[in-house]
């Protein structure tokens, strides 16, 4: 009789235990929710120019972490590479789900149509990322160039430079290599190189510089798009990833790196890493620059 009771107990108890676990509210702590739209997104950030400070690859790593917390079951892996490294990986048959890339690579990117509304651009870059009338990528950040002068050398030579005549001096500027070696009084460099030069001086190396923003074509633009080879779920998650990149919070973080936001925002509340970047923003955003260098004004 005892053996029969033990047998019945062994048969019945597993089911009872399972039912109790199912009803136990503490069981929620050990459950794992795998949503239908779970996926691992790969993002390749292709570097041609750098922000004034920090790096966009580090920014994307932090942004991805925030995105993952908001989207359960969706993960984003970020890889940074140069243009040459990108081309080598493509030759090996490798690919990503999302590409962050410079304007110069637009014709090479294997992208699909971007499935959301147009952004309100404050710069004439709305035509970038459009191929055959279809948007395949979205501009999300802008940089620019400066006439950079060796402060001691131009003072010694009594060269008078200001924002009105800087463009004239830029025409005769020397190569960056000579300037950085202290053999030239001035050169033209992008915001990232200017930031590196200033930080070098602040650390006790190099020399003091002064910079003047240059009005020029809007070519130092970074875009982002979705791979045409990504599957349906990855494309949906990638679209959300890109869309949330244009939030006020992310715009402010890009500005803190010294990148210029391309969408409309409250100018008075933008906090840039450097006064030079603020001056560049104001110059490129002026009506005169947009009229002279706006390649895509009014085009959608």
N, C-alpha and C positions, 0 to 999 in steps of 0.2 A: 504493500500500500504506500509506504513511504517513497519508494522508487517511482511510483506512478505520479505522486504529487510533485516530486522534483522534476520529472519530465514535463508535466504541464506548465510548471513555473518557467522552465527554460524556453518553452515554446512561446508562452504568452508575454513574458516581460519585455523582450526587445520591442514589441509593438507598442506596449504601454509607455516605455521610455521615449520612443520616437514621438508619440502623440503629445506627451508632456513637454518635450523640447519644442515642438511646433507651437504650443500655446504659451510657452514661457517668454515674457517680454525681454528678458536678458539675452535671449537667443539672437536678438537683432544685432548684438555687438559682435557676434561671430559669423554672421551672414556676410556674403560678398555679393554685391549687386553688379551684375555685368549687363549694362544696357545694350540694346540692339545696335546702337550706333558706336560701339566701342571700336577704337582703332589706334594704331601707332603712326603718327604723322612724321615724316622726315622732312626737314627744312634745310636747304643748302643756302647759306648766305655767301654770295660771291663778292669779293672785295676788290674794288678798283680805287676807291678813295676812302679816307677815314674821316670820322667826325672830329671836331676840335679837341675833344677829350674822350677818354674811354673807348669803347668799341661797340659796334652794332651787334657783333656776335654775342658778347656778354649781355647786352640788352635783350636780345632774343631769347637767351637762356632763361633770364629772369621772367620775361613776359610769358614764355612757355610754361613755367612753373605756375604762374597765376592762372593761366588758361586751363591747365590740367585740374586745378582745384575747383574751377567753375563747371567743368564738363567731365563728369564722372565716367571713367573708362576710356577717356581720350588722352593720349600721351603725345608729346612732341619732342623729337630728337633734333638738335641743331648741330650742323657742321659748317665751319667757316673755311673758305678756300679762296685762292687767287683765281683770276680768269684762266690762267694756264692750267692750274690744277683741275678746274671745272672741265675744261676741254679734254684733259687726259682721262678723267673719270667717265665722261660720255663715251670716249673711244673704247673703254673697257666694258661698255654696256650697262653702266650704273645709272641710276636716276633717283629723283626725289619726288615727294608729293607737292612740296611748296618750294618756290624759288624766290629768293631776294637777290636782285641783280642790278647792275648799273645800266644806264640807258644805252651805252655802247654795245651791249649784248642783245638788245631787243630782237634783232632778226634771227638770232640763233636759238632762242628759247622754245622748248617743246610744250607750249601752253594751250589750255582750253579757254573757252569763254568764261569770263568772271560773272557769276550769277547773282548780282545785286545792283542796287541803284547807284547812279553816278554820285560822286562826292562833290561838294561845293569847293572848288579850287580857288584859292586866292592868288595863284600864279598861273600864267598861261602855259600850263603843262597838261591840260586835259586831253590833248591829242596824243600824248605819249602813251604807249600801251595799246593803241588801237591799230589793228591790221585789217585791211579790206572792210572797213566799216564796223568791225567787231572788236569790243574791248577784251583783250586777253591778259592784261596786267594793269595794276593800279599804282601810280606814283604815290609814295608816302613820305618822302623826305628829300630835302634839297640842300646843296652846299654851294660854295662859290670860291672866287679867287681874290687875292689881295696883292697890292704892290707892297712889298716888305722891305724896309730900309734898315741898314746898320746905323743906329743912332749916332754913334761916335764919328763914323766916317762922313755922314752928310753934314754934321755940325762942323767938322774940321774943314770941309770943302765949301761950307756956307751955301749948301743947296737948300732952297726954299721949296718945300713940297706941302701941298694941302689937298683936300678932297676934290677941289675944282681942277687942279692941274695934274693929279696923280696919273690919269690915263695917258697923258703925253710922256711922262717919265717911264711909264711901263713899256712903251714901244722900244726903248733903248736898254731895258733891264738885262742883266747878265744871267747866265745859267745858275741854277740852284746850287750846283756843286761848288762853283767858285764863291758864291755868296756864303755858303755854310763854312767854307774854309777861311773866311775873313778876307778874301781877295777881291770882293766886289761890293759896291755900296748898296746895290738894290737888286731885287729879283721879284718874280711873280710866283706865288705858291698858293695852294689851296688851303682851306681852313684847317684840315688835319695836320699838314706840315707846319703851319704857323703855330698851332697849339704845341706841337712837339718842340719847336724852336724856343718858344717862350718858357716851357717847363725846363728845358735844358739850362737856360740862363738862370732861372729861379733856383736851380739846384747847385749853382756855383760854377757852371760851365758855359761855354759859348759867350755871347755878347747881347747887349740890350738892343731891341728892335722896336720899330714903330710901324704900324700897318694901316693901309688905306684900302677899303673895299673897292672892287672893280665891278662896274656894270658890264655884263657880258651875256651871251646866250645862255639859256637855262639848260646846260648840258650835264652838270654834276647832279644828276637825279637818280635816286634809288627807287626801283619799282618792285612789286611783289605779285606773284601769280601762281596759278594752280596747274600742275602737270596734266597734260592730256591723257597720260597713261595711268593716272590714279583711278582706283575703283570708285564706285558710286558713293559709298559711305565715306571714304576718305575725302572725296571732293566736297561733300556736304560739311564735314568737319573743318576742312581747309577754308571753306568760304566763311564759316563762323570765325575762324582764327584771324583771317584778314580783316573782316568787318570790325571786329573788336579792337583791332590795331588803331582805328581812327577815333577812339574815345578821347575825351578831354584828358584823362589821366595819362594815357600813353603819349599824347601830343606833348604834354608837359615834360615827360621823361625824355623824349627825343630832343626837346629844346635844351634840357639840362646837359646833354652831351655836346651841344653846339651844332646840332642839325637844325635846319629851318623847316618848319611844318609847311606843307603845301596846301592844306585846307584852311578855310576861313576860321579865324579864332579871334579872341579879344586881344588886340595888340598890347593894350596897357597892362594886361596880366601875364604876358609871356616873360618868363625869366630865363635869359640865356646865360650860358657859362661864361661868356666874355663880352665886354663892351664892343669889341670888334665884330662879334657875331650879330649883335643888335644893330650895329651900323650897316652890316651887310644886308640884313633882313630889310631894313628901311630903304636901302638903295634899290635892291632887287624888286621890292614891292611898290616902288614909286611908279607913278603913271608914265614918267619919261622912259624908264627902263622897259616897262611892259610894251610901250609903243614901239621902241627901237628894236628890242630883242625878243619880243613875244612872238614866237614862231607859230603858235597855235591859238592866238586870241580868238575867242568866240567859237572855236570848233569843238564839237561834242562827238 
